Amino acid sequence: MNDVVHVDHPLVRHKLSYLRDRRTSTGDFRRLVKELTSLLTYEATKELPTETVRVETPLEWTQVERVSGKKLAVCPVLRAGVGMLDGFLEQTREVLVGVRAAIDRALEEGWSMVLEGVHLVPGMLRDEETLEPVEYYVKLPTDLGVRDAIVLDPMLATGNSLAAAITAIKKEGPRSVSVICLVSAPQGIERVHAKHPDVVVYTAAIDRELNDRGYIVPGLGDAGDRLYGTK
């Protein structure tokens, strides 16, 4: 399917195997999420437009390619999506501006800031009885119309929260929206594309199904809890 890109690389499969392992520590889990997101980012950004510019090397002037235009707005869905942010930024720091210190301030101030190129939006909780999304924070920029939005959300389970997040982002009119997930369920992919058929999902795995609690199986558990050491 053109609207789902399953990144089936040996290193992706290797790192995902440790994310699935319940014995993996919180610190190692966090590091592996960063590394796996970094690998997925290569695939999700390969169609970015470029422009030719001239630079001076130590030996002579030459023409090189750089990403053109206003570039990207990365939108990690709170809270687990923030755990993917460093891995994304590791490959895109030249495409995004003024990132790390502003993120730290935003975390301290309760997600109350909009960053240049990085927008901590939206915050979605899942009602564990209905499995429907409950929005608790949305803060979107005014210039999304000149940017391509990439949404970070580690687990695409029911798809309800992610579909709602994409709806909130689309209201600001980005040029395009795509999604990077670590693990997806077929039901979640179907739900997102029922609402947003134009959105491409990049994922490291498409698992078997959801259980009766709406968790992906075999999955890797609750990504947010494993990232932050909570229950």
N, CA, C and O of each residue as an XYZ file, in Angstrom:
924
protein
N       0.842     -1.196      0.000
C       0.000      0.000      0.000
C       0.877      1.246      0.000
O       1.834      1.328      0.769
N       0.559      2.216     -0.856
C       1.340      3.439     -0.928
C       1.163      4.320      0.292
O       2.009      5.166      0.581
N       0.046      4.122      1.021
C      -0.205      4.974      2.180
C       0.366      4.391      3.469
O       0.221      4.993      4.533
N       1.016      3.222      3.389
C       1.711      2.626      4.530
C       3.091      2.183      4.066
O       3.214      1.424      3.104
N       4.123      2.654      4.744
C       5.486      2.243      4.431
C       6.017      1.448      5.619
O       6.315      2.008      6.674
N       6.132      0.133      5.431
C       6.688     -0.740      6.459
C       8.197     -0.791      6.241
O       8.667     -1.390      5.274
N       8.953     -0.163      7.138
C      10.404     -0.078      6.992
C      11.008     -1.373      7.532
O      11.190     -1.534      8.738
N      11.311     -2.279      6.624
C      11.744     -3.620      6.993
C      13.247     -3.761      6.753
O      13.681     -4.450      5.830
N      14.022     -3.103      7.592
C      15.485     -3.101      7.482
C      16.050     -3.965      8.609
O      15.478     -3.988      9.699
N      17.156     -4.675      8.381
C      17.710     -5.511      9.455
C      17.973     -4.767     10.751
O      17.703     -5.303     11.826
N      18.493     -3.547     10.685
C      18.743     -2.790     11.918
C      17.439     -2.389     12.605
O      17.366     -2.347     13.833
N      16.420     -2.095     11.813
C      15.112     -1.779     12.385
C      14.569     -2.992     13.129
O      14.108     -2.870     14.264
N      14.618     -4.154     12.501
C      14.121     -5.373     13.146
C      14.928     -5.699     14.406
O      14.368     -6.134     15.412
N      16.233     -5.489     14.345
C      17.107     -5.781     15.486
C      16.749     -4.910     16.694
O      16.578     -5.419     17.801
N      16.638     -3.612     16.477
C      16.345     -2.705     17.590
C      14.930     -2.920     18.118
O      14.688     -2.827     19.321
N      14.009     -3.205     17.219
C      12.635     -3.457     17.642
C      12.551     -4.706     18.521
O      11.720     -4.772     19.426
N      13.407     -5.694     18.258
C      13.374     -6.912     19.071
C      13.672     -6.609     20.535
O      13.089     -7.229     21.424
N      14.570     -5.665     20.793
C      14.893     -5.294     22.170
C      13.811     -4.405     22.780
O      13.575     -4.466     23.987
N      13.153     -3.583     21.968
C      12.030     -2.799     22.483
C      10.897     -3.710     22.934
O      10.213     -3.408     23.912
N      10.695     -4.803     22.245
C       9.620     -5.729     22.617
C       9.926     -6.487     23.908
O       9.005     -6.877     24.627
N      11.183     -6.696     24.203
C      11.607     -7.528     25.334
C      11.255     -6.844     26.656
O      11.715     -5.731     26.910
N      10.462     -7.481     27.486
C      10.039     -6.894     28.759
C      11.208     -6.665     29.709
O      11.093     -5.882     30.651
N      12.331     -7.338     29.473
C      13.501     -7.194     30.351
C      14.317     -5.947     30.026
O      15.213     -5.596     30.794
N      14.041     -5.276     28.931
C      14.793     -4.083     28.556
C      14.527     -2.963     29.562
O      13.374     -2.651     29.858
N      15.584     -2.366     30.081
C      15.463     -1.314     31.106
C      14.882     -0.037     30.519
O      14.851      0.140     29.301
N      14.419      0.854     31.398
C      13.873      2.133     30.955
C      14.911      2.924     30.166
O      14.595      3.496     29.122
N      16.156      2.960     30.662
C      17.198      3.701     29.966
C      17.487      3.138     28.592
O      17.634      3.891     27.629
N      17.572      1.817     28.491
C      17.829      1.188     27.196
C      16.626      1.350     26.266
O      16.794      1.538     25.061
N      15.422      1.277     26.818
C      14.219      1.458     26.013
C      14.212      2.851     25.391
O      13.925      3.009     24.204
N      14.528      3.855     26.203
C      14.548      5.231     25.715
C      15.594      5.406     24.601
O      15.334      6.065     23.595
N      16.763      4.816     24.793
C      17.824      4.914     23.791
C      17.404      4.220     22.496
O      17.642      4.743     21.407
N      16.787      3.053     22.608
C      16.374      2.316     21.423
C      15.259      3.029     20.662
O      15.228      2.989     19.432
N      14.350      3.678     21.378
C      13.313      4.468     20.715
C      13.962      5.586     19.902
O      13.573      5.839     18.762
N      14.944      6.246     20.490
C      15.663      7.306     19.771
C      16.328      6.762     18.515
O      16.207      7.358     17.444
N      17.028      5.640     18.633
C      17.755      5.073     17.504
C      16.807      4.585     16.410
O      17.066      4.787     15.223
N      15.717      3.946     16.808
C      14.769      3.432     15.831
C      14.059      4.584     15.109
O      13.848      4.521     13.898
N      13.695      5.623     15.844
C      13.070      6.788     15.223
C      14.008      7.430     14.213
O      13.578      7.865     13.145
N      15.287      7.486     14.554
C      16.273      8.050     13.640
C      16.311      7.287     12.321
O      16.399      7.891     11.252
N      16.245      5.960     12.396
C      16.232      5.149     11.180
C      14.956      5.378     10.363
O      15.015      5.467      9.136
N      13.821      5.473     11.027
C      12.550      5.695     10.327
C      12.495      7.077      9.683
O      11.845      7.268      8.655
N      13.185      8.039     10.300
C      13.177      9.406      9.776
C      13.798      9.475      8.386
O      13.340     10.249      7.545
N      14.841      8.672      8.132
C      15.428      8.634      6.798
C      14.364      8.353      5.741
O      14.292      9.032      4.716
N      13.538      7.339      6.007
C      12.510      6.948      5.041
C      11.430      8.016      4.918
O      10.969      8.314      3.816
N      11.027      8.593      6.051
C       9.910      9.541      6.045
C      10.266     10.870      5.404
O       9.367     11.624      5.029
N      11.542     11.179      5.267
C      11.958     12.482      4.728
C      12.617     12.376      3.355
O      13.173     13.361      2.869
N      12.569     11.218      2.728
C      13.336     11.052      1.485
C      12.749     11.825      0.308
O      13.424     12.001     -0.706
N      11.496     12.293      0.426
C      10.887     13.050     -0.665
C      10.918     14.557     -0.426
O      10.286     15.304     -1.174
N      11.637     15.023      0.599
C      11.703     16.460      0.836
C      12.313     17.178     -0.367
O      13.304     16.710     -0.927
N      11.735     18.299     -0.764
C      12.304     19.034     -1.905
C      13.634     19.682     -1.531
O      13.846     20.091     -0.390
N      14.514     19.764     -2.510
C      15.819     20.388     -2.279
C      16.041     21.503     -3.290
O      15.345     21.596     -4.302
N      17.021     22.343     -2.998
C      17.425     23.408     -3.898
C      18.947     23.436     -3.978
O      19.633     22.978     -3.064
N      19.456     23.966     -5.052
C      20.899     24.037     -5.263
C      21.438     25.350     -4.719
O      20.900     26.418     -5.009
N      22.501     25.268     -3.931
C      23.179     26.454     -3.405
C      24.682     26.286     -3.638
O      25.177     25.182     -3.860
N      25.386     27.410     -3.579
C      26.838     27.382     -3.738
C      27.509     27.517     -2.375
O      27.128     28.360     -1.564
N      28.507     26.679     -2.137
C      29.299     26.775     -0.912
C      30.774     26.679     -1.283
O      31.138     26.179     -2.348
N      31.601     27.167     -0.386
C      33.037     27.096     -0.599
C      33.624     25.984      0.262
O      33.570     26.057      1.490
N      34.176     24.970     -0.364
C      34.883     23.930      0.365
C      36.299     24.431      0.687
O      36.679     25.507      0.225
N      37.073     23.692      1.450
C      38.463     24.108      1.665
C      39.288     24.209      0.386
O      40.379     24.779      0.388
N      38.756     23.643     -0.723
C      39.528     23.626     -1.961
C      38.963     24.512     -3.062
O      39.722     25.089     -3.840
N      37.613     24.629     -3.141
C      37.022     25.417     -4.220
C      35.534     25.640     -3.955
O      34.961     25.078     -3.023
N      34.922     26.479     -4.804
C      33.480     26.653     -4.755
C      32.797     25.509     -5.498
O      33.304     25.016     -6.506
N      31.628     25.090     -4.982
C      30.882     24.012     -5.633
C      29.395     24.178     -5.372
O      28.992     24.956     -4.507
N      28.580     23.449     -6.121
C      27.133     23.455     -5.929
C      26.716     22.231     -5.119
O      27.184     21.120     -5.368
N      25.825     22.450     -4.140
C      25.348     21.375     -3.271
C      23.833     21.464     -3.150
O      23.231     22.469     -3.529
N      23.221     20.412     -2.624
C      21.771     20.357     -2.437
C      21.412     20.533     -0.969
O      22.015     19.907     -0.097
N      20.437     21.379     -0.702
C      19.905     21.562      0.644
C      18.383     21.520      0.602
O      17.767     21.848     -0.413
N      17.784     21.111      1.724
C      16.322     21.100      1.812
C      15.815     22.525      1.664
O      16.332     23.447      2.295
N      14.806     22.696      0.831
C      14.333     24.030      0.477
C      13.070     24.415      1.228
O      12.403     23.566      1.820
N      12.750     25.693      1.199
C      11.498     26.205      1.734
C      11.465     26.267      3.249
O      12.502     26.200      3.909
N      10.253     26.398      3.797
C      10.044     26.488      5.240
C      10.266     25.163      5.941
O      10.405     25.102      7.162
N      10.297     24.097      5.143
C      10.704     22.797      5.640
C       9.663     22.156      6.549
O       8.491     22.079      6.181
N      10.074     21.689      7.746
C       9.249     20.768      8.513
C       8.667     21.390      9.768
O       9.237     22.307     10.359
N       7.514     20.863     10.158
C       7.003     21.047     11.511
C       6.827     19.656     12.093
O       6.026     18.870     11.587
N       7.560     19.346     13.141
C       7.438     18.024     13.746
C       6.493     18.126     14.936
O       6.631     19.011     15.781
N       5.528     17.206     14.990
C       4.453     17.272     15.966
C       4.401     15.983     16.782
O       3.672     15.061     16.418
N       5.163     15.897     17.886
C       5.057     14.714     18.742
C       3.763     14.739     19.540
O       3.453     15.736     20.193
N       3.009     13.653     19.491
C       1.768     13.568     20.261
C       2.143     13.288     21.719
O       2.843     12.318     22.010
N       1.682     14.127     22.616
C       2.004     13.997     24.038
C       1.340     12.734     24.616
O       0.211     12.422     24.238
N       2.003     12.007     25.515
C       3.346     12.278     25.980
C       4.389     11.401     25.314
O       5.555     11.782     25.206
N       3.967     10.219     24.864
C       4.929      9.229     24.386
C       5.665      9.692     23.134
O       6.813      9.305     22.912
N       5.018     10.516     22.316
C       5.665     10.987     21.104
C       6.915     11.801     21.361
O       7.811     11.854     20.518
N       6.982     12.446     22.535
C       8.172     13.242     22.874
C       9.399     12.341     22.994
O      10.520     12.785     22.749
N       9.192     11.079     23.370
C      10.312     10.154     23.461
C      10.952      9.851     22.118
O      12.073      9.344     22.071
N      10.260     10.152     21.024
C      10.793      9.939     19.684
C      11.496     11.167     19.134
O      12.143     11.102     18.090
N      11.369     12.287     19.836
C      11.796     13.560     19.258
C      13.297     13.644     19.015
O      13.724     14.104     17.956
N      14.104     13.207     19.978
C      15.556     13.299     19.803
C      16.030     12.495     18.597
O      16.925     12.933     17.874
N      15.439     11.329     18.375
C      15.822     10.527     17.228
C      15.494     11.209     15.914
O      16.252     11.115     14.949
N      14.360     11.896     15.881
C      13.981     12.654     14.688
C      14.928     13.825     14.470
O      15.398     14.060     13.357
N      15.204     14.554     15.544
C      16.057     15.734     15.431
C      17.491     15.381     15.077
O      18.203     16.195     14.488
N      17.921     14.185     15.426
C      19.280     13.769     15.110
C      19.539     13.796     13.606
O      20.669     14.010     13.170
N      18.495     13.578     12.822
C      18.640     13.586     11.369
C      18.190     14.892     10.729
O      18.411     15.092      9.535
N      17.564     15.786     11.492
C      16.939     16.958     10.861
C      17.309     18.270     11.541
O      16.601     19.262     11.364
N      18.378     18.309     12.302
C      18.707     19.529     13.046
C      18.925     20.719     12.122
O      18.610     21.848     12.497
N      19.461     20.492     10.914
C      19.674     21.601      9.994
C      18.369     22.050      9.338
O      18.320     23.115      8.721
N      17.312     21.244      9.469
C      16.029     21.570      8.873
C      15.129     22.289      9.872
O      14.189     22.980      9.480
N      15.418     22.124     11.164
C      14.637     22.734     12.227
C      15.524     23.699     13.016
O      16.741     23.522     13.082
N      14.918     24.701     13.601
C      15.683     25.788     14.215
C      15.376     25.900     15.698
O      14.228     25.732     16.111
N      16.414     26.189     16.519
C      16.230     26.571     17.908
C      15.500     25.553     18.735
O      14.489     25.879     19.357
N      15.986     24.310     18.761
C      15.167     23.206     19.241
C      15.373     22.865     20.707
O      14.441     23.006     21.499
N      16.573     22.419     21.098
C      16.741     21.701     22.362
C      16.408     22.539     23.590
O      15.657     22.089     24.455
N      16.951     23.747     23.683
C      16.697     24.552     24.875
C      15.221     24.914     24.985
O      14.665     24.950     26.083
N      14.590     25.181     23.850
C      13.173     25.535     23.854
C      12.315     24.355     24.286
O      11.323     24.533     24.993
N      12.690     23.162     23.869
C      11.943     21.975     24.303
C      12.042     21.809     25.813
O      11.043     21.549     26.483
N      13.259     21.962     26.350
C      13.429     21.829     27.794
C      12.566     22.838     28.545
O      11.959     22.505     29.564
N      12.512     24.069     28.043
C      11.669     25.083     28.693
C      10.194     24.699     28.585
O       9.431     24.864     29.536
N       9.798     24.185     27.413
C       8.398     23.791     27.235
C       8.011     22.689     28.200
O       6.918     22.715     28.765
N       8.896     21.719     28.395
C       8.611     20.642     29.333
C       8.443     21.193     30.736
O       7.542     20.774     31.463
N       9.303     22.131     31.127
C       9.220     22.718     32.465
C       7.954     23.527     32.650
O       7.417     23.604     33.755
N       7.469     24.138     31.563
C       6.320     25.040     31.662
C       5.006     24.370     31.286
O       4.010     25.045     31.023
N       5.007     23.044     31.261
C       3.753     22.330     31.033
C       3.264     22.398     29.606
O       2.072     22.591     29.369
N       4.168     22.242     28.647
C       3.824     22.196     27.230
C       3.210     23.504     26.732
O       2.408     23.490     25.799
N       3.577     24.632     27.341
C       2.887     25.878     27.017
C       3.556     26.683     25.919
O       3.143     27.813     25.660
N       4.580     26.137     25.261
C       5.298     26.899     24.259
C       5.139     26.298     22.876
O       4.997     25.085     22.721
N       5.164     27.175     21.862
C       5.282     26.739     20.477
C       6.700     27.051     20.042
O       7.164     28.180     20.199
N       7.391     26.067     19.498
C       8.775     26.219     19.136
C       8.904     26.511     17.654
O       7.987     26.245     16.877
N      10.046     27.059     17.266
C      10.320     27.255     15.852
C      10.567     25.908     15.205
O      11.626     25.308     15.390
N       9.596     25.433     14.450
C       9.746     24.171     13.752
C       9.320     22.959     14.560
O       9.060     21.906     13.978
N       9.239     23.069     15.877
C       8.837     21.935     16.713
C       7.611     22.350     17.510
O       7.664     23.311     18.278
N       6.528     21.646     17.336
C       5.261     22.045     17.936
C       4.744     20.889     18.782
O       4.364     19.843     18.257
N       4.736     21.090     20.095
C       4.387     20.003     21.011
C       2.872     19.856     21.075
O       2.223     20.329     22.008
N       2.325     19.188     20.061
C       0.888     19.109     19.906
C       0.514     17.792     19.262
O       1.356     17.172     18.611
N      -0.713     17.345     19.420
C      -1.579     17.726     20.532
C      -1.423     16.735     21.667
O      -0.753     15.712     21.523
N      -2.046     17.043     22.802
C      -2.057     16.108     23.916
C      -3.321     15.279     23.875
O      -4.426     15.822     23.897
N      -3.166     13.962     23.816
C      -4.314     13.073     23.747
C      -4.182     11.988     24.811
O      -3.147     11.330     24.919
N      -5.238     11.813     25.589
C      -5.360     10.662     26.471
C      -6.372      9.701     25.870
O      -7.261     10.106     25.122
N      -6.230      8.419     26.204
C      -7.213      7.445     25.750
C      -8.074      7.032     26.924
O      -7.567      6.584     27.952
N      -9.381      7.183     26.765
C     -10.307      6.674     27.762
C     -10.219      5.154     27.732
O     -10.551      4.531     26.723
N      -9.771      4.553     28.838
C      -9.511      3.121     28.845
C     -10.780      2.278     28.797
O     -10.712      1.071     28.564
N     -11.942      2.905     29.015
C     -13.196      2.160     28.909
C     -13.765      2.224     27.494
O     -14.173      1.204     26.939
N     -13.793      3.420     26.913
C     -14.371      3.578     25.576
C     -13.323      3.464     24.474
O     -13.673      3.255     23.312
N     -12.026      3.600     24.826
C     -10.907      3.612     23.882
C     -10.957      4.814     22.941
O     -10.295      4.825     21.903
N     -11.752      5.832     23.312
C     -11.846      7.050     22.512
C     -10.864      8.093     23.031
O     -10.541      8.093     24.219
N     -10.378      8.994     22.149
C      -9.399      9.995     22.576
C     -10.029     11.098     23.412
O     -11.174     11.490     23.184
N      -9.271     11.589     24.378
C      -9.666     12.746     25.182
C      -8.566     13.793     25.013
O      -7.442     13.605     25.478
N      -8.897     14.880     24.352
C      -7.914     15.928     24.080
C      -7.711     16.780     25.331
O      -8.682     17.261     25.915
N      -6.440     16.972     25.753
C      -6.198     17.801     26.923
C      -5.281     18.979     26.653
O      -5.122     19.842     27.516
N      -4.674     19.035     25.474
C      -3.843     20.194     25.153
C      -3.628     20.258     23.656
O      -3.263     19.259     23.036
N      -3.851     21.431     23.068
C      -3.517     21.667     21.668
C      -2.932     23.058     21.549
O      -3.540     24.034     21.988
N      -1.764     23.150     20.961
C      -1.123     24.441     20.714
C      -0.443     24.345     19.360
O       0.594     23.694     19.225
N      -1.025     24.993     18.355
C      -0.528     24.871     16.991
C      -0.031     26.216     16.468
O      -0.528     27.268     16.869
N       0.956     26.175     15.566
C       1.504     27.406     15.003
C       0.584     27.988     13.942
O      -0.378     27.348     13.517
N       0.888     29.196     13.525
C       0.080     29.874     12.517
C       0.649     29.728     11.115
O      -0.004     30.120     10.147
N       1.862     29.167     10.979
C       2.481     29.093      9.660
C       2.570     27.665      9.131
O       3.427     27.368      8.299
N       1.698     26.781      9.602
C       1.726     25.402      9.113
C       1.411     25.309      7.628
O       1.760     24.322      6.980
N       0.760     26.319      7.087
C       0.415     26.306      5.676
C       1.607     26.288      4.747
O       1.461     25.971      3.567
N       2.783     26.619      5.248
C       3.996     26.604      4.425
C       4.952     25.502      4.882
O       6.125     25.501      4.509
N       4.455     24.573      5.681
C       5.302     23.502      6.199
C       4.678     22.130      5.920
O       3.469     22.004      5.725
N       5.543     21.107      5.907
C       5.097     19.718      5.917
C       5.143     19.223      7.359
O       6.179     19.316      8.017
N       4.033     18.704      7.844
C       3.947     18.254      9.234
C       4.248     16.763      9.317
O       3.713     15.964      8.548
N       5.109     16.402     10.260
C       5.382     15.000     10.545
C       4.988     14.731     11.991
O       5.506     15.366     12.910
N       4.074     13.794     12.189
C       3.541     13.465     13.507
C       4.308     12.273     14.063
O       4.517     11.281     13.364
N       4.725     12.370     15.315
C       5.427     11.280     15.994
C       4.514     10.668     17.044
O       4.047     11.362     17.947
N       4.261      9.377     16.928
C       3.424      8.660     17.896
C       3.872      7.203     17.883
O       3.692      6.527     16.870
N       4.447      6.695     18.968
C       5.072      5.372     18.897
C       4.128      4.227     18.606
O       4.504      3.289     17.902
N       2.899      4.275     19.131
C       1.990      3.136     19.009
C       0.727      3.549     18.255
O      -0.036      4.390     18.731
N       0.510      2.967     17.096
C      -0.738      3.168     16.351
C      -1.627      1.964     16.634
O      -1.580      0.954     15.931
N      -2.439      2.095     17.680
C      -3.261      0.977     18.161
C      -4.671      1.063     17.576
O      -4.898      0.579     16.467
N      -5.618      1.661     18.287
C      -6.972      1.809     17.735
C      -7.011      2.831     16.608
O      -7.871      2.763     15.730
N      -6.080      3.777     16.634
C      -6.054      4.844     15.635
C      -6.918      6.029     15.993
O      -6.885      7.046     15.300
N      -7.699      5.923     17.070
C      -8.611      7.013     17.422
C      -7.858      8.279     17.821
O      -8.172      9.368     17.339
N      -6.864      8.140     18.703
C      -6.127      9.312     19.163
C      -5.325      9.939     18.035
O      -5.297     11.162     17.895
N      -4.671      9.106     17.228
C      -3.858      9.638     16.141
C      -4.730     10.327     15.096
O      -4.359     11.386     14.590
N      -5.873      9.749     14.766
C      -6.780     10.385     13.808
C      -7.248     11.738     14.323
O      -7.351     12.697     13.558
N      -7.536     11.817     15.639
C      -7.962     13.089     16.227
C      -6.825     14.107     16.203
O      -7.058     15.289     15.950
N      -5.598     13.659     16.464
C      -4.455     14.555     16.421
C      -4.237     15.097     15.011
O      -3.971     16.286     14.835
N      -4.349     14.234     14.017
C      -4.180     14.678     12.634
C      -5.260     15.681     12.255
O      -4.984     16.661     11.563
N      -6.497     15.439     12.707
C      -7.585     16.384     12.443
C      -7.251     17.761     13.001
O      -7.457     18.771     12.328
N      -6.732     17.808     14.237
C      -6.365     19.089     14.852
C      -5.264     19.782     14.056
O      -5.308     20.998     13.866
N      -4.286     19.026     13.595
C      -3.176     19.601     12.832
C      -3.658     20.103     11.475
O      -3.253     21.178     11.032
N      -4.515     19.338     10.817
C      -4.992     19.721      9.490
C      -5.806     21.012      9.504
O      -5.895     21.696      8.485
N      -6.390     21.345     10.626
C      -7.169     22.587     10.702
C      -6.308     23.809     10.420
O      -6.818     24.853     10.012
N      -4.993     23.680     10.638
C      -4.072     24.794     10.385
C      -3.489     24.759      8.977
O      -2.656     25.598      8.633
N      -3.919     23.790      8.153
C      -3.595     23.790      6.743
C      -2.169     23.493      6.342
O      -1.637     24.193      5.481
N      -1.509     22.482      6.922
C      -0.151     22.154      6.480
C      -0.137     21.690      5.025
O      -1.160     21.259      4.492
N       1.030     21.783      4.389
C       1.136     21.323      3.008
C       0.877     19.828      2.908
O       0.275     19.355      1.943
N       1.333     19.094      3.901
C       1.096     17.651      3.943
C       1.236     17.189      5.381
O       1.801     17.894      6.218
N       0.715     15.996      5.665
C       0.867     15.372      6.974
C       1.304     13.932      6.760
O       0.707     13.207      5.965
N       2.339     13.524      7.464
C       2.732     12.121      7.499
C       2.988     11.733      8.946
O       3.075     12.591      9.824
N       3.108     10.429      9.187
C       3.184      9.913     10.550
C       4.342      8.929     10.643
O       4.550      8.115      9.743
N       5.097      9.009     11.742
C       6.095      7.996     12.054
C       5.649      7.274     13.318
O       5.450      7.894     14.363
N       5.493      5.952     13.214
C       5.135      5.098     14.349
C       6.165      3.986     14.479
O       6.805      3.602     13.500
N       6.319      3.477     15.684
C       7.201      2.337     15.882
C       6.473      1.034     15.593
O       6.979      0.191     14.854
N       5.291      0.864     16.169
C       4.503     -0.358     15.995
C       3.063      0.037     15.670
O       2.505      0.951     16.277
N       2.472     -0.664     14.705
C       1.106     -0.365     14.279
C       0.266     -1.631     14.291
O       0.778     -2.740     14.143
N      -1.033     -1.441     14.469
C      -2.006     -2.526     14.342
C      -2.823     -2.296     13.077
O      -3.079     -1.148     12.714
N      -3.236     -3.358     12.403
C      -4.042     -3.177     11.181
C      -5.291     -2.336     11.415
O      -5.668     -1.533     10.562
N      -5.939     -2.520     12.576
C      -7.149     -1.743     12.866
C      -6.845     -0.253     12.949
O      -7.631      0.573     12.485
N      -5.698      0.090     13.544
C      -5.332      1.493     13.673
C      -5.028      2.133     12.334
O      -5.442      3.261     12.066
N      -4.298      1.406     11.489
C      -4.002      1.920     10.149
C      -5.291      2.155      9.373
O      -5.451      3.179      8.708
N      -6.212      1.192      9.465
C      -7.493      1.324      8.757
C      -8.282      2.523      9.270
O      -8.887      3.254      8.485
N      -8.275      2.727     10.585
C      -9.017      3.841     11.175
C      -8.448      5.183     10.724
O      -9.200      6.083     10.352
N      -7.108      5.321     10.757
C      -6.477      6.579     10.350
C      -6.781      6.876      8.892
O      -7.084      8.017      8.544
N      -6.704      5.858      8.030
C      -6.919      6.112      6.612
C      -8.395      6.269      6.256
O      -8.721      6.840      5.216
N      -9.281      5.774      7.101
C     -10.701      6.062      6.897
C     -10.983      7.545      7.086
O     -11.825      8.125      6.400
N     -10.263      8.150      8.031
C     -10.429      9.582      8.318
C      -9.514     10.451      7.454
O      -9.877     11.558      7.058
N      -8.317      9.924      7.170
C      -7.294     10.729      6.494
C      -6.588      9.882      5.431
O      -5.455      9.449      5.640
N      -7.238      9.647      4.311
C      -6.656      8.763      3.291
C      -5.390      9.315      2.643
O      -4.660      8.568      1.992
N      -5.119     10.603      2.808
C      -3.946     11.212      2.186
C      -2.692     11.115      3.049
O      -1.614     11.505      2.602
N      -2.806     10.608      4.265
C      -1.679     10.581      5.204
C      -0.887      9.282      5.022
O      -1.454      8.189      5.014
N       0.433      9.423      4.878
C       1.307      8.258      4.769
C       1.814      7.894      6.160
O       2.282      8.761      6.898
N       1.722      6.622      6.517
C       2.201      6.110      7.804
C       3.491      5.338      7.578
O       3.532      4.394      6.789
N       4.548      5.748      8.279
C       5.828      5.043      8.266
C       5.946      4.276      9.575
O       5.841      4.868     10.649
N       6.162      2.980      9.500
C       6.165      2.166     10.716
C       7.229      1.084     10.636
O       7.574      0.599      9.559
N       7.742      0.718     11.815
C       8.748     -0.343     11.889
C       8.115     -1.723     11.915
O       8.780     -2.710     11.602
N       6.831     -1.812     12.286
C       6.177     -3.119     12.381
C       4.671     -2.957     12.256
O       4.095     -1.974     12.722
N       4.048     -3.932     11.622
C       2.589     -4.049     11.610
C       2.257     -5.353     12.322
O       2.439     -6.438     11.770
N       1.773     -5.236     13.545
C       1.536     -6.416     14.383
C       0.191     -7.070     14.069
O      -0.553     -6.623     13.196
N      -0.092     -8.134     14.804
C      -1.212     -9.012     14.470
C      -2.571     -8.357     14.687
O      -3.410     -8.345     13.786
N      -2.788     -7.810     15.892
C      -4.136     -7.357     16.230
C      -4.108     -6.562     17.526
O      -3.049     -6.344     18.114
N      -5.292     -6.131     17.964
C      -5.485     -5.512     19.275
C      -6.128     -6.525     20.208
O      -6.918     -7.363     19.773
N      -5.784     -6.448     21.507
C      -6.488     -7.283     22.481
C      -7.750     -6.579     22.942
O      -8.081     -5.510     22.431
N      -8.460     -7.159     23.900
C      -9.742     -6.585     24.322
C      -9.596     -5.286     25.098
O     -10.590     -4.615     25.372
N      -8.361     -4.919     25.458
C      -8.105     -3.635     26.119
C      -7.585     -2.584     25.147
O      -7.255     -1.470     25.553
N      -7.510     -2.934     23.870
C      -7.048     -1.981     22.877
C      -5.543     -1.863     22.778
O      -5.038     -0.895     22.208
N      -4.805     -2.839     23.327
C      -3.351     -2.841     23.224
C      -2.918     -3.690     22.034
O      -3.535     -4.707     21.718
N      -1.842     -3.249     21.380
C      -1.291     -4.002     20.254
C      -0.640     -5.275     20.770
O       0.100     -5.248     21.753
N      -0.920     -6.399     20.098
C      -0.251     -7.660     20.415
C       0.373     -8.231     19.140
O      -0.248     -8.209     18.078
N       1.612     -8.747     19.249
C       2.399     -8.889     20.479
C       2.876     -7.566     21.071
O       3.057     -7.473     22.285
N       3.083     -6.549     20.251
C       3.356     -5.216     20.748
C       4.636     -5.096     21.556
O       5.547     -5.917     21.446
N       4.680     -4.039     22.379
C       5.812     -3.820     23.282
C       5.363     -3.196     24.602
O       6.171     -2.644     25.348
N       4.052     -3.293     24.878
C       3.517     -2.712     26.102
C       3.130     -1.258     25.906
O       2.952     -0.803     24.776
N       3.002     -0.537     26.998
C       2.671      0.888     26.964
C       3.959      1.675     26.761
O       4.797      1.739     27.661
N       4.121      2.271     25.589
C       5.378      2.952     25.263
C       5.658      4.103     26.219
O       6.807      4.310     26.610
N       4.635      4.852     26.600
C       4.832      5.972     27.515
C       5.338      5.516     28.866
O       6.272      6.102     29.414
N       4.723      4.468     29.409
C       5.168      3.947     30.707
C       6.594      3.418     30.631
O       7.376      3.611     31.562
N       6.935      2.761     29.547
C       8.270      2.189     29.431
C       9.314      3.270     29.158
O      10.474      3.113     29.539
N       8.930      4.338     28.519
C       9.850      5.458     28.285
C      10.170      6.195     29.580
O      11.314      6.587     29.808
N       9.170      6.382     30.422
C       9.305      7.243     31.592
C       9.304      6.503     32.903
O       9.326      7.129     33.963
N       9.280      5.163     32.859
C       9.365      4.379     34.079
C       8.152      4.493     34.967
O       8.256      4.378     36.188
N       6.975      4.723     34.351
C       5.738      4.844     35.128
C       4.873      3.614     34.909
O       5.159      2.776     34.055
N       3.808      3.524     35.699
C       2.869      2.399     35.596
C       1.536      2.888     35.099
O       0.607      2.096     34.943
